[in-house]
Amino acid sequence: MSDVIKKATRESYGEALVALAEKYPNLIVLDADLAAATKTGMFKKAYADRFYDCGIAEANMMGVAAGLAAAGMIPFASSFAMFAAGRAFEIVRNSIGYPHLNVKIGATHAGISVGEDGATHQCCEDLALMRTIPGMTVINPADDTEAKAAVEAAILHDGPVYCRFGRLAVPVINDPATYKFELGKGVTLREGKDIAIIATGLLVNEALTAADALAQEGISARVINIHTIKPLDTEIVAKAAAECGRIVTAEEHSIIGGLGSAVAEAVCESCPVPVRRIGVNDTFGHSGPAVELLKQFGLSAEHIAEVVREELGK
């Protein structure tokens, strides 16, 4: 059996920007004094004349990005999710969202898996914040292959896009030779009829692992990867609700306002069935090793499988 390749999606982000620079000459990259961590330093090294360090001034960076977009550029404004979505929210809303400018936000270090940086940097509210901005497209890729494809999809999309990337290295589950990214379209990774597990980001791999374990017990779990939180693929969600009868959602985000909320909203309007949300349960995180924190906060394959058993037991 070959070794599983693991890579952090923040690395994929940096590599994709460099790989796409020649193809898209109006691509500009901004960073807020975190280029080594967000991996935009790769772009700076290769295309110094198209890279701007805006310093520790994230709100100002978003304003600069808005101006560049208004002048016909495609700017990627990069920082940690806590600062890109949190600290700069008002500027993102009013200077980017309201005029519907073609700004792309590359938000790294999202979720509990930021690890030792602790609660102040573990942004578990960004998907909820960005979902509320009219016209904002929100993408949360699951692995290296999907992250790179998402960057180009963001470039091709006319309008503001929020791309969420992680710090922790995660398994590559999609084959780069065959994978096709479609904005707003979920992907069924495992067929199943007993229950549907709808996941996003690094929880997609955990959902697949849980489904494999459940299969050994005779439980048939459908696994769906939702890489685009907004616009949500309501068709694939409604189909899962109708055919499986129960849904479990899994995300490295608060259970309030993220994937779980989006799925529940869609299900209530189309095909009401029980929806159990797995995520951070309305609490702050704390410092610790990323993998241990994921387990502690119930963001693991073992916990997903346990929740599925509980739901089917009902």
Secondary structure as UniProt FT lines:
FT   STRAND          6..7
FT   HELIX           9..20
FT   TURN            21..23
FT   TURN            25..26
FT   STRAND          27..31
FT   HELIX           35..38
FT   HELIX           41..46
FT   HELIX           48..50
FT   STRAND          51..53
FT   HELIX           58..70
FT   TURN            71..72
FT   STRAND          74..80
FT   HELIX           82..87
FT   HELIX           89..91
FT   HELIX           92..97
FT   TURN            98..100
FT   STRAND          104..108
FT   HELIX           112..117
FT   TURN            119..121
FT   HELIX           126..131
FT   TURN            134..135
FT   STRAND          137..139
FT   HELIX           144..156
FT   STRAND          161..164
FT   STRAND          170..171
FT   TURN            176..178
FT   TURN            183..184
FT   STRAND          187..190
FT   STRAND          195..199
FT   TURN            201..202
FT   HELIX           203..215
FT   TURN            216..218
FT   STRAND          221..225
FT   STRAND          228..230
FT   HELIX           234..244
FT   STRAND          247..254
FT   HELIX           259..270
FT   STRAND          275..280
FT   HELIX           290..296
FT   TURN            297..298
FT   HELIX           301..313
//
